[in-house]
Amino acid sequence: MKFANAALYEVKIAGKNNFASYKSSLTEKKHHNQLGLGLKALAAGDPTPLLVMQMDTKEAIYVNKSLLEMFGCELSSEFYDYYGQSLLNLISPGDQARVKEEFTDFVESAVDEERFRGDYQILTADARTLRVFCDMKYSVNQRYGALVYISFVLN
């Protein structure tokens, strides 16, 4: 059941009329199916690419279909591998030092529901560089602790 459930959520993220076979990478990490945020509603329609990070571990615990498309990934497991528990893996080398400083400053002083916005260049899994506007929201969740929601908009 656990393996079928992991594959099912891959299909929900990829969209209707799709299928997925189980791969061990689907259950090696905490994935979006464990987040408990109404996945069906999130996955079905938000056109804004969204990444949710758990701050204690820096782990990406949710991505939506729009984010997968922006980063050139077909499955969320591909994105999680590309992300590799570091937001800097998504950022173009020229912006990494600035992002690290701004993000660290934001997270260290943020209170629940606080927001931060910035312009960055991202590096996609398929080697494209895109300029994006990021809207970040710090939130404290009873189950997962501190989370940062990051939406990406092409700039």
Z-matrix of the N, CA and C atoms (Angstrom, degrees):
N
C 1 1.448
C 2 1.530 1 110.61
N 3 1.337 2 116.21 1 -41.56
C 4 1.466 3 120.26 2 -178.95
C 5 1.533 4 110.72 3 -60.82
N 6 1.326 5 116.80 4 -43.63
C 7 1.454 6 121.07 5 -178.82
C 8 1.531 7 111.16 6 -68.44
N 9 1.330 8 116.35 7 -41.66
C 10 1.466 9 120.05 8 178.59
C 11 1.529 10 110.13 9 -64.27
N 12 1.326 11 116.14 10 -38.95
C 13 1.462 12 120.55 11 179.31
C 14 1.527 13 111.13 12 -63.52
N 15 1.330 14 117.08 13 -42.12
C 16 1.469 15 121.10 14 178.57
C 17 1.532 16 110.53 15 -61.63
N 18 1.337 17 117.03 16 -44.32
C 19 1.467 18 120.69 17 179.06
C 20 1.530 19 110.73 18 -66.65
N 21 1.330 20 116.87 19 -37.24
C 22 1.461 21 121.07 20 178.46
C 23 1.524 22 111.57 21 -59.33
N 24 1.323 23 116.70 22 -43.84
C 25 1.455 24 119.14 23 -179.39
C 26 1.524 25 112.29 24 -69.43
N 27 1.308 26 118.07 25 -29.18
C 28 1.466 27 120.56 26 173.14
C 29 1.531 28 109.56 27 -60.98
N 30 1.326 29 116.25 28 -42.58
C 31 1.464 30 121.02 29 180.00
C 32 1.525 31 109.91 30 -66.21
N 33 1.327 32 117.47 31 -40.83
C 34 1.467 33 119.63 32 179.88
C 35 1.522 34 110.85 33 -61.67
N 36 1.321 35 117.45 34 -39.08
C 37 1.455 36 120.51 35 178.55
C 38 1.528 37 110.63 36 -69.57
N 39 1.324 38 117.30 37 -39.10
C 40 1.462 39 121.24 38 -177.29
C 41 1.527 40 112.47 39 -72.18
N 42 1.322 41 118.15 40 -21.84
C 43 1.461 42 120.92 41 179.40
C 44 1.511 43 111.89 42 113.55
N 45 1.324 44 115.59 43 176.27
C 46 1.459 45 121.62 44 -176.91
C 47 1.523 46 110.76 45 -70.75
N 48 1.333 47 114.00 46 166.11
C 49 1.468 48 122.51 47 176.61
C 50 1.522 49 111.46 48 54.27
N 51 1.308 50 116.09 49 51.18
C 52 1.451 51 122.26 50 -178.17
C 53 1.516 52 109.33 51 -138.57
N 54 1.306 53 117.86 52 173.96
C 55 1.452 54 121.86 53 175.17
C 56 1.517 55 108.32 54 -150.34
N 57 1.326 56 116.14 55 161.01
C 58 1.466 57 121.25 56 176.70
C 59 1.513 58 108.77 57 -149.23
N 60 1.291 59 115.46 58 143.02
C 61 1.454 60 121.46 59 172.78
C 62 1.515 61 107.97 60 -97.50
N 63 1.316 62 116.30 61 152.41
C 64 1.459 63 120.23 62 -179.78
C 65 1.525 64 110.16 63 -68.84
N 66 1.347 65 115.69 64 138.13
C 67 1.465 66 123.39 65 171.52
C 68 1.522 67 106.37 66 -130.10
N 69 1.306 68 117.55 67 148.06
C 70 1.466 69 120.06 68 -177.69
C 71 1.525 70 111.71 69 -60.30
N 72 1.328 71 119.12 70 -27.81
C 73 1.463 72 120.88 71 -179.54
C 74 1.525 73 111.83 72 -66.08
N 75 1.325 74 117.95 73 -17.49
C 76 1.466 75 120.50 74 179.69
C 77 1.522 76 112.54 75 -71.17
N 78 1.324 77 118.02 76 -25.06
C 79 1.464 78 119.89 77 -177.53
C 80 1.522 79 112.87 78 -117.75
N 81 1.327 80 118.44 79 4.70
C 82 1.462 81 120.66 80 179.60
C 83 1.517 82 112.07 81 -72.50
N 84 1.307 83 117.67 82 -25.38
C 85 1.460 84 122.35 83 -176.11
C 86 1.512 85 109.00 84 -126.41
N 87 1.323 86 117.02 85 165.72
C 88 1.467 87 120.89 86 172.09
C 89 1.519 88 106.55 87 -69.54
N 90 1.304 89 115.93 88 122.35
C 91 1.458 90 119.25 89 179.73
C 92 1.508 91 110.46 90 -111.64
N 93 1.304 92 114.81 91 174.39
C 94 1.456 93 122.56 92 -177.17
C 95 1.518 94 113.39 93 -54.00
N 96 1.322 95 119.88 94 -27.95
C 97 1.453 96 120.39 95 -178.02
C 98 1.525 97 111.58 96 -69.34
N 99 1.306 98 119.97 97 -10.27
C 100 1.453 99 122.51 98 179.03
C 101 1.520 100 111.64 99 -101.19
N 102 1.304 101 118.16 100 0.29
C 103 1.456 102 120.41 101 -172.76
C 104 1.521 103 112.98 102 -76.86
N 105 1.320 104 117.91 103 -33.98
C 106 1.453 105 120.82 104 178.08
C 107 1.517 106 113.86 105 72.00
N 108 1.328 107 118.11 106 36.35
C 109 1.463 108 120.63 107 -179.12
C 110 1.522 109 112.41 108 -110.31
N 111 1.312 110 119.48 109 24.47
C 112 1.452 111 120.17 110 -175.73
C 113 1.511 112 109.79 111 72.51
N 114 1.309 113 116.19 112 60.66
C 115 1.462 114 122.37 113 -173.74
C 116 1.520 115 112.34 114 -55.19
N 117 1.316 116 117.20 115 -40.09
C 118 1.464 117 119.13 116 -177.26
C 119 1.526 118 110.59 117 -58.16
N 120 1.313 119 116.54 118 -44.52
C 121 1.464 120 120.04 119 179.67
C 122 1.521 121 111.18 120 -67.49
N 123 1.329 122 117.75 121 -41.17
C 124 1.460 123 120.63 122 -179.77
C 125 1.515 124 111.69 123 -66.55
N 126 1.320 125 116.12 124 -45.85
C 127 1.462 126 120.78 125 -174.57
C 128 1.518 127 112.03 126 -72.90
N 129 1.323 128 116.63 127 -29.40
C 130 1.460 129 119.84 128 -171.28
C 131 1.515 130 114.67 129 -73.20
N 132 1.338 131 118.04 130 -35.92
C 133 1.432 132 112.62 131 -168.21
C 134 1.497 133 119.91 132 -143.22
N 135 1.286 134 121.10 133 -9.64
C 136 1.458 135 118.47 134 -175.56
C 137 1.517 136 109.71 135 -70.69
N 138 1.343 137 117.60 136 117.50
C 139 1.459 138 119.97 137 -179.30
C 140 1.524 139 113.13 138 -78.68
N 141 1.335 140 117.90 139 -9.26
C 142 1.458 141 121.47 140 -179.68
C 143 1.522 142 109.66 141 -85.09
N 144 1.327 143 118.07 142 122.13
C 145 1.466 144 119.83 143 176.87
C 146 1.528 145 110.20 144 -57.59
N 147 1.340 146 116.46 145 127.51
C 148 1.459 147 121.67 146 -174.64
C 149 1.525 148 111.42 147 -130.41
N 150 1.329 149 114.65 148 134.31
C 151 1.466 150 123.61 149 175.10
C 152 1.520 151 107.07 150 -125.27
N 153 1.331 152 117.48 151 133.64
C 154 1.457 153 121.45 152 174.74
C 155 1.526 154 107.39 153 -116.58
N 156 1.342 155 114.94 154 124.98
C 157 1.472 156 121.99 155 -179.48
C 158 1.520 157 109.82 156 -110.90
N 159 1.325 158 116.77 157 136.86
C 160 1.460 159 122.45 158 171.85
C 161 1.524 160 105.77 159 -89.69
N 162 1.312 161 117.80 160 122.00
C 163 1.460 162 121.24 161 -167.96
C 164 1.526 163 114.90 162 -75.18
N 165 1.333 164 119.68 163 -29.72
C 166 1.465 165 119.78 164 179.27
C 167 1.524 166 111.29 165 -62.66
N 168 1.322 167 116.30 166 -40.09
C 169 1.463 168 121.05 167 -176.61
C 170 1.525 169 113.21 168 -104.14
N 171 1.337 170 117.35 169 -11.21
C 172 1.476 171 124.44 170 -174.32
C 173 1.526 172 111.28 171 63.72
N 174 1.319 173 116.36 172 20.19
C 175 1.454 174 122.31 173 -176.99
C 176 1.525 175 111.27 174 -83.53
N 177 1.324 176 116.47 175 137.12
C 178 1.459 177 121.51 176 171.84
C 179 1.523 178 106.40 177 -77.29
N 180 1.335 179 116.69 178 118.63
C 181 1.462 180 118.97 179 -176.80
C 182 1.520 181 113.02 180 -111.18
N 183 1.323 182 117.74 181 -5.17
C 184 1.456 183 120.52 182 175.68
C 185 1.528 184 109.13 183 -156.26
N 186 1.313 185 115.63 184 137.27
C 187 1.463 186 122.71 185 169.43
C 188 1.525 187 107.04 186 -138.97
N 189 1.324 188 116.61 187 147.67
C 190 1.464 189 118.27 188 176.89
C 191 1.533 190 110.14 189 -103.15
N 192 1.330 191 114.70 190 174.47
C 193 1.465 192 120.97 191 -176.32
C 194 1.525 193 111.79 192 -60.15
N 195 1.334 194 116.64 193 -39.08
C 196 1.464 195 119.91 194 -179.42
C 197 1.526 196 111.91 195 -62.65
N 198 1.331 197 116.35 196 -36.89
C 199 1.467 198 119.47 197 178.09
C 200 1.524 199 110.47 198 -68.82
N 201 1.339 200 116.65 199 -41.41
C 202 1.462 201 119.63 200 177.49
C 203 1.527 202 110.42 201 -57.34
N 204 1.327 203 116.53 202 -44.69
C 205 1.469 204 120.72 203 179.52
C 206 1.525 205 111.15 204 -63.34
N 207 1.331 206 117.29 205 -43.27
C 208 1.465 207 120.56 206 -179.35
C 209 1.527 208 111.36 207 -60.85
N 210 1.318 209 116.73 208 -39.46
C 211 1.462 210 120.54 209 -176.91
C 212 1.525 211 113.16 210 -91.10
N 213 1.319 212 118.16 211 4.07
C 214 1.457 213 121.32 212 175.69
C 215 1.520 214 113.80 213 72.49
N 216 1.325 215 117.10 214 34.86
C 217 1.468 216 122.20 215 179.20
C 218 1.524 217 109.26 216 -115.84
N 219 1.332 218 116.26 217 142.30
C 220 1.458 219 119.75 218 177.46
C 221 1.527 220 111.40 219 -87.42
N 222 1.308 221 116.96 220 -39.28
C 223 1.458 222 122.00 221 -176.97
C 224 1.522 223 110.45 222 -119.16
N 225 1.318 224 115.85 223 152.78
C 226 1.462 225 118.92 224 179.08
C 227 1.523 226 110.87 225 -63.35
N 228 1.328 227 118.00 226 -31.93
C 229 1.464 228 119.94 227 178.76
C 230 1.529 229 111.23 228 -62.35
N 231 1.333 230 117.87 229 -34.35
C 232 1.469 231 121.25 230 175.78
C 233 1.525 232 110.05 231 -64.32
N 234 1.339 233 115.89 232 -43.31
C 235 1.460 234 119.09 233 179.35
C 236 1.523 235 110.78 234 -64.40
N 237 1.344 236 117.63 235 -44.35
C 238 1.463 237 120.69 236 -179.44
C 239 1.526 238 110.68 237 -59.34
N 240 1.333 239 116.91 238 -39.03
C 241 1.469 240 120.07 239 176.89
C 242 1.529 241 110.51 240 -65.49
N 243 1.333 242 117.42 241 -42.15
C 244 1.465 243 122.04 242 179.67
C 245 1.525 244 110.41 243 -65.48
N 246 1.324 245 117.22 244 -42.29
C 247 1.463 246 123.57 245 179.95
C 248 1.533 247 110.46 246 -63.32
N 249 1.318 248 117.10 247 -44.24
C 250 1.464 249 121.98 248 174.77
C 251 1.526 250 115.04 249 54.86
N 252 1.320 251 118.41 250 36.10
C 253 1.463 252 124.49 251 178.99
C 254 1.518 253 114.05 252 61.57
N 255 1.333 254 116.91 253 30.61
C 256 1.458 255 119.98 254 175.39
C 257 1.523 256 110.25 255 -149.20
N 258 1.305 257 115.68 256 120.29
C 259 1.454 258 121.31 257 175.91
C 260 1.528 259 110.92 258 -57.98
N 261 1.331 260 116.84 259 -31.28
C 262 1.469 261 120.56 260 -178.31
C 263 1.525 262 112.56 261 -63.61
N 264 1.336 263 117.75 262 -24.10
C 265 1.463 264 119.99 263 177.18
C 266 1.525 265 112.00 264 -64.72
N 267 1.323 266 116.95 265 -18.58
C 268 1.465 267 121.68 266 -179.19
C 269 1.522 268 112.67 267 -92.64
N 270 1.320 269 116.74 268 -11.28
C 271 1.458 270 122.35 269 -170.89
C 272 1.522 271 110.51 270 -100.79
N 273 1.323 272 115.61 271 139.60
C 274 1.459 273 121.44 272 176.41
C 275 1.535 274 109.24 273 -59.87
N 276 1.338 275 118.53 274 140.52
C 277 1.471 276 120.89 275 -176.27
C 278 1.526 277 114.63 276 -51.14
N 279 1.320 278 118.62 277 -35.35
C 280 1.455 279 120.99 278 -179.38
C 281 1.520 280 114.68 279 -66.89
N 282 1.334 281 116.85 280 -21.04
C 283 1.471 282 121.55 281 -179.67
C 284 1.526 283 113.30 282 -104.93
N 285 1.318 284 118.46 283 -5.22
C 286 1.468 285 120.47 284 -172.27
C 287 1.526 286 114.11 285 -61.25
N 288 1.325 287 118.94 286 -44.04
C 289 1.472 288 120.92 287 -178.31
C 290 1.528 289 110.45 288 -63.44
N 291 1.326 290 116.41 289 -43.55
C 292 1.465 291 120.45 290 179.60
C 293 1.526 292 111.43 291 -65.52
N 294 1.337 293 117.21 292 -43.10
C 295 1.462 294 121.00 293 179.59
C 296 1.523 295 110.06 294 -63.59
N 297 1.312 296 116.35 295 -43.43
C 298 1.469 297 119.46 296 -179.90
C 299 1.526 298 110.55 297 -58.86
N 300 1.321 299 117.10 298 -45.97
C 301 1.461 300 121.00 299 -179.30
C 302 1.528 301 111.56 300 -66.23
N 303 1.331 302 117.15 301 -48.70
C 304 1.464 303 120.48 302 -178.59
C 305 1.527 304 112.02 303 -64.42
N 306 1.318 305 116.75 304 -43.03
C 307 1.462 306 120.46 305 -178.19
C 308 1.529 307 110.71 306 -67.69
N 309 1.332 308 117.24 307 -43.11
C 310 1.463 309 121.15 308 178.42
C 311 1.521 310 110.82 309 -61.55
N 312 1.319 311 117.11 310 -45.83
C 313 1.467 312 120.93 311 177.78
C 314 1.531 313 111.18 312 -59.79
N 315 1.327 314 116.79 313 -43.89
C 316 1.461 315 121.37 314 179.98
C 317 1.521 316 111.26 315 -61.54
N 318 1.324 317 117.15 316 -51.54
C 319 1.465 318 121.61 317 -175.01
C 320 1.530 319 111.57 318 -66.56
N 321 1.325 320 117.18 319 -38.20
C 322 1.469 321 119.90 320 -178.05
C 323 1.527 322 112.83 321 -66.22
N 324 1.328 323 117.68 322 -29.12
C 325 1.464 324 119.75 323 -176.17
C 326 1.532 325 113.66 324 -111.44
N 327 1.319 326 117.86 325 -2.29
C 328 1.463 327 120.64 326 -173.82
C 329 1.523 328 112.47 327 -70.35
N 330 1.314 329 113.92 328 146.90
C 331 1.458 330 121.92 329 171.52
C 332 1.524 331 107.28 330 -115.26
N 333 1.322 332 116.23 331 165.01
C 334 1.458 333 121.61 332 -176.67
C 335 1.532 334 111.36 333 -51.81
N 336 1.327 335 115.12 334 131.62
C 337 1.466 336 124.81 335 178.21
C 338 1.528 337 114.36 336 76.99
N 339 1.331 338 118.87 337 6.01
C 340 1.463 339 121.13 338 178.02
C 341 1.523 340 110.10 339 -74.57
N 342 1.336 341 116.10 340 148.10
C 343 1.466 342 122.09 341 -178.29
C 344 1.516 343 110.82 342 -121.31
N 345 1.352 344 113.95 343 155.84
C 346 1.458 345 121.96 344 174.69
C 347 1.525 346 106.56 345 -143.57
N 348 1.317 347 116.56 346 142.31
C 349 1.465 348 120.72 347 179.79
C 350 1.521 349 110.26 348 -128.91
N 351 1.321 350 116.01 349 146.98
C 352 1.455 351 120.13 350 178.61
C 353 1.516 352 112.27 351 -161.20
N 354 1.325 353 115.86 352 159.12
C 355 1.463 354 123.18 353 175.89
C 356 1.519 355 108.78 354 -103.94
N 357 1.327 356 116.62 355 132.02
C 358 1.460 357 121.33 356 -177.86
C 359 1.522 358 110.29 357 -144.43
N 360 1.325 359 115.04 358 164.97
C 361 1.451 360 120.48 359 169.14
C 362 1.519 361 106.82 360 -105.97
N 363 1.341 362 115.22 361 129.06
C 364 1.459 363 119.74 362 177.22
C 365 1.519 364 109.07 363 -103.56
N 366 1.308 365 115.16 364 157.21
C 367 1.456 366 122.81 365 176.97
C 368 1.522 367 106.70 366 -116.12
N 369 1.311 368 116.78 367 115.83
C 370 1.463 369 120.88 368 -174.92
C 371 1.530 370 110.71 369 -81.34
N 372 1.318 371 115.13 370 164.33
C 373 1.466 372 120.77 371 179.86
C 374 1.526 373 111.40 372 -63.44
N 375 1.338 374 116.40 373 -25.79
C 376 1.463 375 119.92 374 178.52
C 377 1.534 376 112.00 375 -99.38
N 378 1.351 377 115.92 376 26.59
C 379 1.473 378 125.05 377 169.20
C 380 1.536 379 115.31 378 69.18
N 381 1.317 380 118.39 379 25.78
C 382 1.458 381 120.82 380 172.47
C 383 1.528 382 108.51 381 -94.53
N 384 1.318 383 116.81 382 149.73
C 385 1.455 384 122.04 383 173.17
C 386 1.523 385 107.07 384 -110.89
N 387 1.339 386 115.66 385 124.80
C 388 1.455 387 121.28 386 -178.30
C 389 1.524 388 109.85 387 -126.03
N 390 1.328 389 116.95 388 138.86
C 391 1.470 390 120.82 389 174.11
C 392 1.520 391 106.82 390 -87.84
N 393 1.340 392 116.29 391 128.04
C 394 1.453 393 121.78 392 -178.20
C 395 1.523 394 111.04 393 -131.62
N 396 1.304 395 114.43 394 156.75
C 397 1.454 396 123.09 395 170.76
C 398 1.524 397 105.04 396 -104.86
N 399 1.339 398 117.37 397 125.87
C 400 1.455 399 121.83 398 -179.63
C 401 1.518 400 110.24 399 -109.15
N 402 1.302 401 115.45 400 132.81
C 403 1.459 402 122.55 401 173.40
C 404 1.522 403 105.35 402 -113.32
N 405 1.337 404 116.74 403 116.83
C 406 1.461 405 122.02 404 -177.27
C 407 1.518 406 109.57 405 -112.08
N 408 1.313 407 115.19 406 137.19
C 409 1.457 408 120.64 407 178.23
C 410 1.525 409 108.84 408 -127.87
N 411 1.316 410 115.66 409 125.09
C 412 1.464 411 122.68 410 176.93
C 413 1.525 412 107.52 411 -88.95
N 414 1.311 413 117.28 412 132.21
C 415 1.452 414 120.74 413 -179.02
C 416 1.526 415 109.21 414 -145.88
N 417 1.311 416 116.20 415 144.51
C 418 1.458 417 121.04 416 177.53
C 419 1.526 418 107.81 417 -104.31
N 420 1.323 419 115.29 418 121.97
C 421 1.457 420 123.26 419 -178.34
C 422 1.525 421 108.06 420 -107.96
N 423 1.330 422 117.81 421 135.67
C 424 1.468 423 120.63 422 -177.55
C 425 1.521 424 112.23 423 -60.02
N 426 1.309 425 117.40 424 -35.63
C 427 1.466 426 120.76 425 -176.70
C 428 1.531 427 112.84 426 -85.84
N 429 1.334 428 116.92 427 -39.36
C 430 1.463 429 120.76 428 -171.76
C 431 1.519 430 114.68 429 -108.23
N 432 1.305 431 117.81 430 -3.58
C 433 1.459 432 120.28 431 -179.12
C 434 1.513 433 110.94 432 77.98
N 435 1.317 434 116.04 433 -146.13
C 436 1.465 435 121.07 434 -177.64
C 437 1.531 436 110.49 435 -72.86
N 438 1.325 437 114.94 436 129.07
C 439 1.458 438 122.67 437 177.76
C 440 1.517 439 108.96 438 -125.86
N 441 1.323 440 115.89 439 151.08
C 442 1.465 441 120.81 440 170.16
C 443 1.524 442 106.85 441 -124.01
N 444 1.333 443 114.47 442 124.15
C 445 1.458 444 122.83 443 175.84
C 446 1.520 445 106.47 444 -95.76
N 447 1.326 446 116.73 445 125.02
C 448 1.461 447 120.71 446 -179.20
C 449 1.528 448 108.97 447 -122.14
N 450 1.328 449 115.74 448 117.50
C 451 1.462 450 119.56 449 174.22
C 452 1.524 451 107.92 450 -103.50
N 453 1.316 452 115.52 451 142.62
C 454 1.458 453 123.31 452 -177.18
C 455 1.527 454 109.12 453 -115.75
N 456 1.317 455 117.74 454 128.51
C 457 1.458 456 122.25 455 176.73
C 458 1.519 457 107.23 456 -126.09
N 459 1.341 458 115.93 457 128.97
C 460 1.464 459 118.80 458 177.74
C 461 1.507 460 110.10 459 -59.38
N 462 1.313 461 115.18 460 136.09
C 463 1.458 462 121.45 461 -175.43
C 464 1.521 463 110.72 462 -106.46
